[in-house]
Amino acid sequence: MKLATLPGSTRDGRLVVVSRDLKTAVDATGIAATMLEAIENWSTVEQPLRELSDKLNAGQVTGSFAFDTAQALAPLPRCHQFIDASAFLNHGDIMERAFNLTVKKDPNAPILVQRQSDDFMGPCVDYPFPSEADNCDFEGEFAAILDDTPMGCTPAQAMSHIKLITILNDVSMRAHLFRELSMGFGFILAKPATVFAAVAVTPDELGAAWRDGRIHLDLTVTRNGEHFGHPNGGQMDFPFGNIISHIAYNRNLKAGAILGTGTVSNKNWHEVGSACLAERRALDILEFGEVRTDFLRFGEKLRFEVFGEDGQSVFGAIEQTMVEFKR
């Protein structure tokens, strides 16, 4: 089942069910007004949403319309909590080697940071930022959306609370990052609004690619129409269930909480490339002894997309142009 959020009467938009090929959609507000309402009442609304999805895919529903990802908001335009991980250790290893960093690590859990969750951006809006001197970067990630997840849950139990999967671009302003890290606590200026794909899908939509708590699909990234990388989610060192269980050790996670994987990064980067400029710049140093990759400038275009085993786009593409913020 595939779900999306279109503009509605509130800032949370309105819920629609999207066809498997992403070509059509149907209003689902008679079942749940918004994506958050659906997640909060998943045990009640899942079956009627699936029945509506089956009818839509079979061409048997009335009131369907053409689905346009450019009109979509983020699946959850806002939520109560967004936690980002660094679940691909290869990414951190590359950064540490290139920049001689010393990072304290816990072998049982990835680095985690609580993030801004009140202003998520849709997949096709221009992305404004104040200055090219901020060293604007992108980070392609997978993400899980949870329903109510109880404190003390095991990794296996945690997996049952993953209701939807999507992708995101975790925009980063590298000029501010190390300064804020050195000050302690979390990021503020280094991590502005996050961009999400139009569609969030139930894990079963991924088929055999959803196994061992990981998404075994490539995340394809292009910059200005040129291929930048297609690392695979299967090399995630910490599976989703383990991360969620770790977070829930001493707290409940409320419905709508989002967990990002951190930059998708593979050990065979020579073949698959990267999903992040900082990683590519670090690889420049390791390979050539100098940085050869620039940070983003105004006017540049990015695209992030995942294709399923059937060759179809799973979440729709994030397509954005970076623009200068004007007061």
Rosetta blueprint (number, residue, H / E / L):
1 M L
2 K E
3 L E
4 A E
5 T E
6 L E
7 P L
8 G L
9 S L
10 T L
11 R L
12 D L
13 G L
14 R E
15 L E
16 V E
17 V E
18 V E
19 S L
20 R L
21 D L
22 L L
23 K L
24 T E
25 A E
26 V E
27 D E
28 A L
29 T L
30 G L
31 I L
32 A L
33 A L
34 T L
35 M H
36 L H
37 E H
38 A H
39 I H
40 E H
41 N L
42 W H
43 S H
44 T H
45 V H
46 E H
47 Q H
48 P H
49 L H
50 R H
51 E H
52 L H
53 S H
54 D H
55 K H
56 L H
57 N H
58 A L
59 G L
60 Q L
61 V L
62 T L
63 G L
64 S L
65 F E
66 A E
67 F L
68 D L
69 T H
70 A H
71 Q H
72 A L
73 L L
74 A L
75 P L
76 L L
77 P L
78 R L
79 C L
80 H L
81 Q L
82 F E
83 I E
84 D E
85 A E
86 S L
87 A L
88 F L
89 L H
90 N H
91 H H
92 G H
93 D H
94 I H
95 M H
96 E H
97 R H
98 A H
99 F H
100 N L
101 L L
102 T L
103 V L
104 K L
105 K L
106 D E
107 P L
108 N L
109 A E
110 P L
111 I L
112 L E
113 V E
114 Q E
115 R E
116 Q L
117 S L
118 D L
119 D L
120 F L
121 M E
122 G L
123 P L
124 C L
125 V L
126 D L
127 Y E
128 P E
129 F E
130 P L
131 S L
132 E H
133 A H
134 D H
135 N L
136 C E
137 D E
138 F L
139 E E
140 G E
141 E E
142 F E
143 A E
144 A E
145 I E
146 L E
147 D L
148 D L
149 T E
150 P L
151 M L
152 G L
153 C L
154 T L
155 P H
156 A H
157 Q H
158 A H
159 M H
160 S L
161 H L
162 I E
163 K E
164 L E
165 I E
166 T E
167 I E
168 L E
169 N E
170 D L
171 V L
172 S E
173 M E
174 R H
175 A H
176 H H
177 L H
178 F H
179 R H
180 E H
181 L H
182 S H
183 M H
184 G L
185 F L
186 G L
187 F L
188 I L
189 L L
190 A L
191 K L
192 P L
193 A L
194 T L
195 V E
196 F E
197 A L
198 A L
199 V E
200 A E
201 V E
202 T L
203 P H
204 D H
205 E H
206 L H
207 G H
208 A H
209 A H
210 W E
211 R E
212 D L
213 G L
214 R E
215 I E
216 H L
217 L L
218 D E
219 L E
220 T E
221 V E
222 T E
223 R E
224 N L
225 G L
226 E E
227 H E
228 F E
229 G E
230 H L
231 P L
232 N E
233 G H
234 G H
235 Q H
236 M L
237 D L
238 F L
239 P L
240 F H
241 G H
242 N H
243 I H
244 I H
245 S H
246 H H
247 I H
248 A H
249 Y H
250 N H
251 R L
252 N L
253 L E
254 K L
255 A L
256 G L
257 A L
258 I E
259 L E
260 G E
261 T L
262 G L
263 T L
264 V L
265 S L
266 N L
267 K L
268 N L
269 W H
270 H H
271 E H
272 V H
273 G E
274 S L
275 A L
276 C E
277 L H
278 A H
279 E H
280 R H
281 R H
282 A H
283 L H
284 D H
285 I H
286 L H
287 E H
288 F H
289 G L
290 E L
291 V L
292 R L
293 T L
294 D L
295 F L
296 L L
297 R L
298 F L
299 G L
300 E L
301 K E
302 L E
303 R E
304 F E
305 E E
306 V E
307 F E
308 G L
309 E L
310 D L
311 G L
312 Q L
313 S E
314 V L
315 F L
316 G L
317 A L
318 I E
319 E E
320 Q E
321 T E
322 M E
323 V E
324 E E
325 F L
326 K L
327 R L
